[in-house]
Every structure is written in structure tokens, then in C-alpha cells.
Amino acid sequence: MLGGAAVVGVGLAGLTACGSESATSDTAAPAGSAGGSPSSTPASSAQSSAGGSGGITVPVADVPVGGGKILAKDKVVVTQPTAGEFKAFSAVCTHQGCLVGQITGKAIVCPCHGSEFSITDGKVQNGPAETALPAKKVTKNGANLTVA
């Protein structure tokens, strides 16, 4: 009986430690919020065509070469690593589910714990995240991109 109580006590201590960190990250920018700075998640025409059967539409002009655009409402990041090459990823950090908040240099950055992901392939460049951002399909249609 006493051995079981010790195991439960250790388990609760572990949960408390994780719970504290998670609570901090959730209040910083949970996946359901518009985390990050206002410049990283502007309300633009990119979000006006979201949802439905056509996917998310983003004007090509809104996605800078060597950078990208975070669509917080749709939880998507669209990047253009080199001129004419477009990529799209989930904007939900694989560490603890915060919404990524900015793109600096060639990295997609999560504001909660500083994880950085490549704009080229979504792979982790700097932890604590250990898993890449999941890729999404992006198609160029004239002056627009469609993310499915």
C-alpha cells in the first residue's frame, strides 16, 4: 500500500511540473489564439477566402521571398524560401501546441519556448521542439496560393 502511494506522489509531482510550464505556454499563445506580434498575424485578404472546399487562399504578393506569412486564424504558415518556391506548414508548434508567432531570417519562431523551424521544410532548427511542423499542400493559381 505504501509503495503505491509513493508512485502516485511521484506521478503528481511530475504532472505539477509539466502543468506549470504548459500553463505558462498556453497563456502566452495557445494554438487557438492569435499569438505573436500583430505584425505576424495581420488580418488581410489572405484570410478572407479561408475554409470551404477551396482551401485557404493567400495572395502571392503577401508572401515575401526568404520569409513567409502566418495565418493565425487558419493555423497555417506559408513561406517562400526562394523566388517562386512556396511551402505551407501547420502553424501549431510541435512542442506544446502554441501558435508560432513570427518569421525571422529563415526561421519560423514559436514565442512560447523559442523553438525555430525551417521555412524550407519545417524541420526543427532550434528546440525544445523535436518534431518538424507538418507540411500542407500549397498550389499557385496565378496571383494566389491555395493551401489545402
BELPE-V130437 format. One line per field, one symbol per residue. ss: DSSP state (a for helix, b for strand, c for the rest). phi: phi as a letter, one per 30 degrees, with the letter a starting at -180 (. if undefined). psi: psi as a letter, one per 30 degrees, with the letter a starting at -180 (. if undefined). A space follows every 10 residues. Layout:
# BELPE-V130437
ss = ???
phi = ???
psi = ???
This chain:
# BELPE-V130437
ss = caaaaaaaaa aaaaaaaaaa aaaaaaaaab cccccccaaa ccccaaaccc cccccbbbba aaccbcbbbb baaacbbbbb bbccbbbbbb cbcccccbbb bbbbccbbbb cccccbbbcc cccbbbcccc ccccbbcbbb bccbbbbc
phi = .ddddddddd dddddddddd ddddddddad edcceidedd bddbddcdcd iiddiccbde ddcddiaabc ceechbccbb ebeiccbbbd cceddbiddd cabbhcbccc ddbidbbddd biddcaddec bddddbdbbc bicbcccc
psi = eeeeeeeeee eeeeeeeeee eeeeeefeil ffahlaleff hkjafeffgl aaffakkkke ffjkkgbakk ieefhkkkli elkfjklklk gjkfdgglkl fljkbgkkkk feggkkkkfe gglkfkafkf klkkllkkkk ibglkkk.
